[in-house]
Amino acid sequence: MRGLPVSLPRPDRAFPLRRFAPVLVLAALTGACSSGPAPATYDLSAPTSRIRGAAGVQVLVNEPAALQQLSTQQILVKDDSGSVSFIGGGQWADNLPRLIQTRLINTFENASQLRGVSRPSSGAVADVQLISELRRFEIATPVNEAVVEISVKIVSDRDGRIVNGRIFRASVPASAVDAPNAARALDEALSVVMLNIVRWVSGSHLPRRDDPSTAMGETRPPA
C-alpha cells in the first residue's frame, strides 16, 4: 500500500519571517517606550483695529523667509549667549512662517481698508507684494521676554521695484518659560508687530498696477 504524499514547508519560505521577527519586536518596543501625552497645540491670533489709508489697493502677502530653527512648529528659547533650545509640551498649530503668513493676511482683513489681500498661490493680480523675513520669534532668557522681529519690504508687482522697507520689532514679558506662558507672550508680541505692519503699509504711497505714473520709478516712498 502506497502512502499519501506529505507536503513539507520549504525552508526558503520560512526564513524571511525568522529574519525580520527581531526587527518587528524592536519596533514595537520602541513605539511603546516613546508613547506619551501629545504636546499641547497653540494658535496665533489676528488682531482687529481700524486703520485708514491705501483704500482700493490689492496686496499679496508672501510666506516669510526664515532660518531652519524657525521653520518648525516648536517654541524656541534663546539665551544671551545665543544657545538655542525648545520648550517641551507645546507646539504651534502649523509651521511657524506659514502660520504667521495666514495671521498677517487675517490682520489686514480685520484692520485695513485695502481692496484685497491674499497669498501668491491664490492667483490674484495685485498692485504690490509684501516680502518678509522672520528674524526673531523666541523667548529670550534670562530676561524672560517674548521677542518678535520681522523685516518687511513692499515690492511693486508691476516691475519688482522695492518701494519701501522696514524692520518691525516688539517684546513682551513672559511670566514663565513654559509652553502656555511662552505661547501667550509671543502671540501678544506678534499682534503688536502685525498691527504696525498694517499701519505702515496702509500709510505708504503704494504704486498701482493700472496707474502709468507709477512706472519707471516715478513713485517714491514718503519721507
C-alpha positions as CSV (number, residue, x, y, z in Angstrom):
1,M,0.0,0.0,0.0
2,R,1.4,3.3,-1.0
3,G,1.4,6.1,1.5
4,L,-0.2,9.5,0.9
5,P,2.2,12.3,-0.1
6,V,3.1,14.7,2.7
7,S,3.8,18.4,1.9
8,L,6.6,19.9,4.0
9,P,7.2,23.7,4.3
10,R,10.1,24.9,2.2
11,P,12.9,26.3,4.3
12,D,13.4,29.3,2.0
13,R,9.8,30.5,2.6
14,A,10.0,30.5,6.4
15,F,13.4,32.1,6.5
16,P,12.3,35.7,5.9
17,L,9.8,35.6,8.8
18,R,12.5,34.4,11.1
19,R,14.9,37.1,9.9
20,F,12.6,40.1,10.4
21,A,11.0,38.9,13.6
22,P,13.6,40.6,15.9
23,V,13.2,43.9,13.9
24,L,9.4,43.9,14.4
25,V,9.7,43.2,18.1
26,L,12.3,46.1,18.4
27,A,10.0,48.5,16.5
28,A,7.1,47.6,18.8
29,L,9.2,48.1,21.9
30,T,10.5,51.4,20.6
31,G,6.9,52.6,19.9
32,A,5.8,51.6,23.4
33,C,8.7,53.5,25.0
34,S,8.2,56.7,23.0
35,S,4.4,56.9,23.7
36,G,3.3,59.7,25.9
37,P,1.0,62.6,26.1
38,A,0.8,64.6,22.9
39,P,2.1,68.2,23.1
40,A,-0.5,71.0,23.5
41,T,-1.1,72.9,20.3
42,Y,-1.1,76.7,20.3
43,D,-2.5,79.1,17.6
44,L,-1.7,82.7,16.9
45,S,-4.3,85.4,16.8
46,A,-5.1,88.1,14.3
47,P,-5.9,91.4,16.0
48,T,-8.7,93.7,14.9
49,S,-8.4,97.5,14.6
50,R,-9.5,100.5,12.4
51,I,-6.6,101.6,10.3
52,R,-7.2,104.1,7.4
53,G,-5.4,104.5,4.2
54,A,-4.4,102.6,1.0
55,A,-8.1,102.0,0.0
56,G,-8.5,100.2,-3.3
57,V,-5.0,98.6,-3.3
58,Q,-4.6,94.9,-3.7
59,V,-1.7,93.2,-1.8
60,L,-0.2,89.8,-1.9
61,V,1.4,88.6,1.3
62,N,4.3,86.1,0.9
63,E,5.3,83.5,3.4
64,P,8.1,84.9,5.5
65,A,11.6,83.5,4.8
66,A,13.2,82.0,8.0
67,L,16.2,80.0,9.2
68,Q,15.6,76.3,9.8
69,Q,15.3,76.7,13.6
70,L,12.3,79.0,13.0
71,S,10.8,76.9,10.2
72,T,9.2,74.4,12.6
73,Q,6.2,74.1,15.0
74,Q,8.5,74.2,18.0
75,I,8.6,77.1,20.5
76,L,12.1,78.5,20.6
77,V,14.1,79.7,23.5
78,K,17.4,81.5,23.1
79,D,19.7,82.6,25.9
80,D,22.1,85.7,25.9
81,S,24.9,83.5,24.6
82,G,22.9,82.6,21.5
83,S,22.3,79.0,22.6
84,V,19.0,77.6,21.2
85,S,16.6,75.1,22.8
86,F,12.9,74.3,22.5
87,I,10.1,74.2,25.1
88,G,8.6,70.8,25.6
89,G,4.9,70.1,26.0
90,G,3.8,72.6,23.4
91,Q,3.9,73.4,19.7
92,W,2.4,75.8,17.1
93,A,-0.7,74.8,15.1
94,D,1.3,74.9,11.9
95,N,4.8,75.5,10.5
96,L,5.6,78.9,12.0
97,P,6.3,81.0,8.9
98,R,3.1,79.7,7.2
99,L,1.1,80.3,10.3
100,I,2.4,83.9,10.5
101,Q,1.6,84.5,6.9
102,T,-2.0,83.4,7.5
103,R,-2.5,85.6,10.6
104,L,-0.9,88.6,8.8
105,I,-3.4,88.2,6.0
106,N,-6.2,88.0,8.6
107,T,-5.0,91.1,10.3
108,F,-5.0,93.1,7.1
109,E,-8.6,91.9,6.5
110,N,-9.6,92.8,10.1
111,A,-7.9,96.2,10.3
112,S,-7.2,97.8,6.9
113,Q,-9.2,99.4,4.1
114,L,-7.3,97.5,1.4
115,R,-9.4,96.3,-1.5
116,G,-8.0,92.8,-1.4
117,V,-5.3,90.8,0.5
118,S,-4.3,87.3,-0.5
119,R,-1.3,84.9,-0.8
120,P,0.6,84.5,-4.1
121,S,-0.8,81.0,-4.6
122,S,-4.3,82.4,-5.0
123,G,-3.5,83.6,-8.5
124,A,-4.8,87.1,-7.7
125,V,-3.5,90.1,-9.6
126,A,-2.0,92.6,-7.1
127,D,-0.6,96.1,-7.0
128,V,2.2,95.3,-4.5
129,Q,3.6,92.3,-2.7
130,L,4.9,92.1,0.8
131,I,8.3,90.2,1.0
132,S,9.3,89.5,4.6
133,E,11.8,87.6,6.7
134,L,11.2,86.2,10.2
135,R,14.3,87.3,12.0
136,R,13.3,86.5,15.6
137,F,10.5,84.6,17.3
138,E,11.7,83.4,20.6
139,I,11.7,83.6,24.4
140,A,14.8,85.4,25.3
141,T,16.4,84.3,28.6
142,P,17.4,85.1,31.3
143,V,15.3,88.2,30.9
144,N,12.3,86.0,30.0
145,E,10.9,88.2,27.2
146,A,9.0,87.1,24.1
147,V,10.8,88.8,21.1
148,V,9.4,89.1,17.6
149,E,11.3,90.7,14.8
150,I,10.2,90.7,11.1
151,S,11.8,92.5,8.2
152,V,9.3,93.6,5.5
153,K,9.7,95.1,2.0
154,I,6.9,96.5,-0.2
155,V,7.6,95.4,-3.8
156,S,5.8,96.7,-6.9
157,D,4.1,93.8,-8.6
158,R,4.5,95.7,-12.0
159,D,8.3,95.8,-12.2
160,G,9.7,94.2,-9.0
161,R,11.0,97.5,-7.5
162,I,11.4,97.7,-3.8
163,V,9.1,100.7,-2.8
164,N,9.9,100.7,0.9
165,G,11.3,98.6,3.6
166,R,11.4,98.4,7.4
167,I,12.1,96.2,10.4
168,F,9.4,95.7,13.0
169,R,10.1,94.5,16.5
170,A,8.2,94.0,19.7
171,S,8.9,92.4,23.1
172,V,6.5,91.3,25.8
173,P,7.4,89.9,29.3
174,A,6.8,86.1,29.7
175,S,5.7,85.2,33.3
176,A,7.3,81.8,33.0
177,V,9.4,79.8,30.4
178,D,6.8,77.1,29.8
179,A,4.6,76.3,26.8
180,P,1.4,78.2,27.9
181,N,3.1,81.4,29.0
182,A,5.6,81.4,26.2
183,A,2.8,81.0,23.6
184,R,0.7,83.7,25.2
185,A,3.6,86.3,25.3
186,L,4.8,85.5,21.7
187,D,1.2,85.9,20.5
188,E,0.9,89.3,22.1
189,A,4.3,90.5,20.7
190,L,3.3,89.3,17.2
191,S,0.0,91.1,17.4
192,V,1.8,94.4,18.0
193,V,4.2,93.7,15.1
194,M,1.3,92.8,12.7
195,L,-0.7,95.9,13.5
196,N,2.3,98.1,13.0
197,I,2.9,96.4,9.6
198,V,-0.7,97.0,8.6
199,R,-0.5,100.6,9.7
200,W,2.8,101.2,7.8
201,V,1.6,99.6,4.6
202,S,-1.7,101.5,4.8
203,G,0.1,104.8,5.3
204,S,2.6,104.3,2.4
205,H,2.2,105.7,-1.1
206,L,1.7,102.4,-2.9
207,P,2.0,102.0,-6.7
208,R,-1.0,100.9,-8.7
209,R,-0.6,98.3,-11.4
210,D,-3.0,100.3,-13.7
211,D,-1.5,103.7,-13.0
212,P,1.1,104.6,-15.7
213,S,2.6,107.4,-13.4
214,T,4.0,104.7,-11.1
215,A,6.1,103.1,-13.8
216,M,9.9,103.8,-14.3
217,G,10.5,104.6,-10.7
218,E,8.3,107.7,-10.5
219,T,6.7,106.7,-7.2
220,R,8.7,107.5,-4.1
221,P,8.0,106.4,-0.6
222,P,7.2,109.2,1.9
223,A,10.0,110.7,3.9
